[in-house]
């Protein structure tokens, strides 16, 4: 999603704030996993013949992969919502004289 919802999106599309919170949480999870396990980047480049990483690091890598995949799904869903609700939100923006 990569952006916080606007006020009209919060009012008209109640799931947007929750999706933004989920997306932000996933960003923090990925960053914390990479901070805790900086060797994750090296593991990704080792190739198939290399010895498997320790269990904790393998699980951390799985979390990073799944979190990034879910963020991609959230981006697609956000784009869908933009498309579906775009005309309605654009009309509200034209009427908004604040700021």
Number of C-alpha atoms within 10 A of each C-alpha: 20 12 10 15 18 11 10 15 20 14 12 12 13 11 12 20 17 12 19 18 13 16 23 16 13 19 16 13 17 19 14 14 17 17 11 12 15 13 13 18 11 9 16 10 9 11 10 8 6 9 9 12 13 8 9 10 19 15 13 19 22 12 16 21 13 14 19 17 12 15 20 14 13 18 17 13 15 19 14 12 14 14 11 11 14 14 11 14 15 12 10 13 12 8 8 10 7 5 3
